[in-house]
Every structure is written in C-alpha cells, then in structure tokens.
Amino acid sequence: MEARLIAVVLFVCAVCHFTEAQPTALNTPITRTTCGSSKLCVSTPGNCDPSGNSSCFFSSAQLSNSVLTVEISGSTSGYVALGLTATTSLTQPLNQGDSVVFVCGNNNNSFFFQTATQNGPQLTPVNTISLPITSIQGSVTANQSLIQCTFNISSQFLSTFSQLPFNVTILNGTTNGTALGNATTIFSSGPLDLANPKSNIPVLNITRDGCGSTKLCFPNASGCNPAGNSSCFFSSVQSKSQNFSFELSGTIAGYVALGLMKQNSTVVFICGNDTTGSNFFFQTAIKNGTSLTLTNVTTVYNKQGVVAQNQTLIQCIFNTTTSFNFSTKGDDTKYQVTIMSGTTNGTQLGDPAVLYDSKTAIDLSDPAALNPSSSSNSAVSLCTNVLAVMLSALTLRLL
C-alpha cells in the first residue's frame, strides 16, 4: 500500500524543503515562443498566451543535451501543476500508471516548491523519490494572479524520461501558506512524446471522403489525396445554414491559400508556416494582380491549423458566413475558386502561384457542382433540346 502511495509524486514549485536546489527569481516571463518547433506545449484554453492578460494555464517541455527543461504558468493565486503519468512500465521509480507532477505555488505572494503524493484530489507533501531537479526559478506576479516557474531535470533521471510517452495533465488548486488544497484537473491529454515538440500537433483529418456528396472538393490534380504521401493541394467546402466550412491542405513549407472571386474582387484565406518558429498562422488578404494585400475578413471563425511532416505539409480548417466583406448578395454562393501557394519569411508572404483555377463561378453550396456526371447529364439534356428544335423545324419545312 505504501509503495503504491509513493508511486504518485508531485513536484510543486515551492520553498524546496525536499530538494537541495533552492529557487531563484524568474527573470524571463514564459511565452509560447518556439512551441511546436523546439518545445512541446500544452495549454488550456488551447493556444492561450501565458504572457498575455487573459486566463491561461500552460506548460512546456524541452529535451536538449540530456536535460529536460520544464515551464509551468497559471492564472491563479494558489498553485498550478503539471502531471506526467507513465504509459508503459519504465525503469524505477516509475511503473506504468505512476505519475510525477510539477507545480508552481504561492505562499502569501512568495513562490515556493514542494514534492507531494496525490491520492485522488488530495496532495500530501513528501520526500520519497529523490530527483536531480536543478535551476528552479519562479515568480508570483500580477497581484498574485499569475504564477510561473521553470526547472531542469538532469541526465541522472533521464533514463526514465527517455522511455516515452507520458499522459500529461495540468492541475490547479488553492494554497494556505505552503499547504496545498485539493487539486482540480483542468487539462488532460493522451500519450505525448516529451522529446518531440510536435507530438501534440496531429495532422488534421482532411480527406476526400464525402467529395461530391456532402462537400464540394477542389484538388489541384487528378488523384490528389490530402491524406496521402504525395504532393497535393486540396480544398473543400460544405454549406449549412448560411455558413461555409472550409478545408485547405498543401504539401509546401511556405503557405497554401484559397481564393474566392466575385465582382472582380478576390478574397484570400491563407494557411502558412511561420519560418521563425515552424508555427502555423492564419491570415486573410485581397489579391491585387500578382500580390496579396493583408486585410481583415471579420466573418472568419473557428480557425485551426497545423504545420507537420517536417514542415512539408500545411493543413487548416475554418468557417465563414456565406457572404464575405465584398459580397452584395448574401444568398449568392457562387464564386470563382483558386488554390495558390507561396513562400513565407516569418509571417510575410511571397507572391502566390496559382495551382488551381475553376475559371468560372461555382456554386459552393452544391457538393456536386463539379461532378462530371452532372456536366454530362446537362450536355445530354442540351443536345436533346437542340435536336428537338431541329427536328421541329425540319418537319415544318417538309410540310
């Protein structure tokens, strides 16, 4: 029973009663910089900014030169904790299902560090597992409403952390001095590889499923499969209740863009790779000749995107209303469609190259608008009508 209690261990950013390392002041605020490129990041809300003014619970892990560097940040006046649970049986002291958790705490506006066991929501400070934790830094700022800390786990313990992955949790609770209140889990993940900064950035599930039946699809080439391994530029749209749901995918390290033209004006939706950190970004623009001019399309919402496969694949999904800034008819869903790509320098855009052009306006609300059978049926119907007219004229002439 005692061994099982020892299995769940917390490392709480506190006054270090149980480790030799003593915390110092945190001089550099924690940010999302290099998330997805050099450090693995988790947060709630998703993609929240730990250096911003809104509520954010955030943690990162970066493995470099046999040292695991951990960052923790939370908008709280109590404590915030990162939990790591082994998903397989590892070298001691961790077995499958055992946990380690790192927490930043506030003791009357002073930063502190502890270790503890967890039994359900209850945290009990203990010193049962010796960990080589070094370089502990922490701060309690913003009227005691923001707590941040960083620390390193050195190579003596990395024989355990090298056998990844771990399930990750972020915990939050109150403090009374250095006593810890019950923990509330505010974020949890599936297995994540702490050594892989992109392990929590899955490729979006963009496929050809539903093309022609539930969604209208625009591939740049026949056989283009956004879920495959070959080069492919692809977009799709579904219409529902005066709203569009778009998918966009491109095998490129710069950006892939969807252009919709009406009334000689083209609005462009850009999914790009910020080359300064290999991070996804989303922009909207107006196409002027061969260049793009950034503009704010206020009707866009629910933007999600990834830069994956060693920066060779960019995918995103987003929603808009069916009438954009430049539209005069809200019920007119016909647009000329282009797919473009280009280079990026940070978030600056190079001139786009057009990879697909529908040439004419397409009804985006009709999944079968580009269905060959629909075009064939229309052609047959047209030929039938023409023949009927010709036969009628011939009959009248013979009479």
Stockholm file with secondary structure:
# STOCKHOLM 1.0

chainA/1-399         MEARLIAVVLFVCAVCHFTEAQPTALNTPITRTTCGSSKLCVSTPGNCDPSGNSSCFFSSAQLSNSVLTVEISGSTSGYVALGLTATTSLTQPLNQGDSVVFVCGNNNNSFFFQTATQNGPQLTPVNTISLPITSIQGSVTANQSLIQCTFNISSQFLSTFSQLPFNVTILNGTTNGTALGNATTIFSSGPLDLANPKSNIPVLNITRDGCGSTKLCFPNASGCNPAGNSSCFFSSVQSKSQNFSFELSGTIAGYVALGLMKQNSTVVFICGNDTTGSNFFFQTAIKNGTSLTLTNVTTVYNKQGVVAQNQTLIQCIFNTTTSFNFSTKGDDTKYQVTIMSGTTNGTQLGDPAVLYDSKTAIDLSDPAALNPSSSSNSAVSLCTNVLAVMLSALTLRLL
#=GR chainA/1-399 SS CHHHHHHEEEEEESBCSSSSCCCEECCSCCCCTTBTTTBEEEEESTTCCTTSSSCCEEEEEEEETTEEEEEEEESCSSEEEEEEEESSCCSTTCCTTCEEEEEEEEETTEEEBEEEEEETTEEEECCCSCCCEEEEEEEEETTTTEEEEEEEECGGGHHHHTSCCEEEEEEEECEETTEECCCEEEEEEEEECTTCTTTTCCCCCCCSTTBTTTBEEEESSTTCCTTSSSCCEEEEEEEETTEEEEEEEECCSSEEEEEEEETTEEEEEEEEEETTTTEEEEEEEEEETTEEEECCCTTCEEEEEEEETTTTEEEEEEEEESSCTTCSCTTCCEEEEEEEEECEETTEECCCEEEEEEEEEEETTCTTTTCHHHHHHHHHHHHHHHHHHHHHHHHHHHC
#=GC SS_cons         CHHHHHHEEEEEESBCSSSSCCCEECCSCCCCTTBTTTBEEEEESTTCCTTSSSCCEEEEEEEETTEEEEEEEESCSSEEEEEEEESSCCSTTCCTTCEEEEEEEEETTEEEBEEEEEETTEEEECCCSCCCEEEEEEEEETTTTEEEEEEEECGGGHHHHTSCCEEEEEEEECEETTEECCCEEEEEEEEECTTCTTTTCCCCCCCSTTBTTTBEEEESSTTCCTTSSSCCEEEEEEEETTEEEEEEEECCSSEEEEEEEETTEEEEEEEEEETTTTEEEEEEEEEETTEEEECCCTTCEEEEEEEETTTTEEEEEEEEESSCTTCSCTTCCEEEEEEEEECEETTEECCCEEEEEEEEEEETTCTTTTCHHHHHHHHHHHHHHHHHHHHHHHHHHHC
//
